[in-house]
Amino acid sequence: MCATAIRKEPQYLDGEQNILIFVSYSESLDLLLPSAVHEFDDAVRKAGAASPLRKLGGMTVFSNIYGPSTGMSNVVFCPTSYPSKPIGYKLAQAFGFGQIA
């Protein structure tokens, strides 16, 4: 996931709240998201303040495993630590506690 986030850097828009979205077809992929974000943050920190990787504000996973019938959220969101434009509170809250049917 971290490698994908780095590879997708040319697609991130300057001055926008960029979120990279993954779709999960397994139960474990959402567990990897926090680790991927930490690894990405390490890469940004090593690259420095001028790094274009700072355009990414967060990553999210939509899972098809959980849904309305389980009562569990099927959306996991993790913000990055060094975004040039942080994800707004309302957007982060919507992703963090969301349910996509």
N, C-alpha and C positions, 0 to 999 in steps of 0.2 A: 504494500500500500504506500509506503514511504517512497519507494522508487517511482511509482506511478505519479505521486504528487510532485516529485521533482521533474519528471519527464513532461508533465502537463504545464509547467511554468509558462511557456509562451502563450498559452490560452487565457491566463489570468489577466484581467483588465486593471489598468492603473486607476487608483482612486475609487475602486468599487469594493464591495463586501463579497469577496470570492469564497465560495464553498465548494469543495470537491465532494461529489456524491458517489458512493459505491452501492451496488445492489448485492445483497447477500442471499445465497441459496443454501446456506448451511447455518448451523447453530453457533459455530465457533468464530466466524468472521467478525462479528461485532465485538468479540473479546479482544481481537487483534487491533482494533482501532486506537485505543489509548496508547498502546505500544508504538504504533505507527506514527502517531502525532508526536510522541516524545522523541522518536528517532528523527523525524522531520525538524523538530525544534533544534535538535543538536546540529543538524546540517545548516540551518539558518544561522545559528550562533557562530559556527565556524566560518561561514561565508562573510559575516560582517553586516554592519548596519545598512550598507548600500545594496545588499543582495536583492535581486528581483523575486526571490522566493518569499520575501516578506509580504507579497501581494496576497498570499493565501491566508484567509482568516480562520478556516476551520475545515474539518472533514466530517462527513456523516455517512451512516450506513442505513439503508432501508432493507429490512429483512422480510422475506415472505413466510418465515417460520411462525412468527407470532402475528396475531391479528385481533380483531374485535372479539372473536369467540373465546380467546384465551384471557382477555382482560389485561394483557401485557402490552407495553409499547413496542412497536416494531421499528422505531427510529432511535438511533444512537448518534449523538452529536458531541464532538470534542473540538473546542477552539484551539488554535495554535497560540503559542506564547508571545510571538514577536510580529504580529501583523502590522502592516503599514496603515491599514484601516480596519480596526477591530469590528467584529460582528456585533451588531446592535443587540441590546438586551432582549427586546421583544422577539427578534428573529431567533436568537439563541434559545430562548424559552420555548418557542414554537417547535424548534427542532429537538430540543432536549426532552420534551414531554409529549411529543406528537404521536399520532396514530394515523397511519396511512392505510386505508382499507384496501 
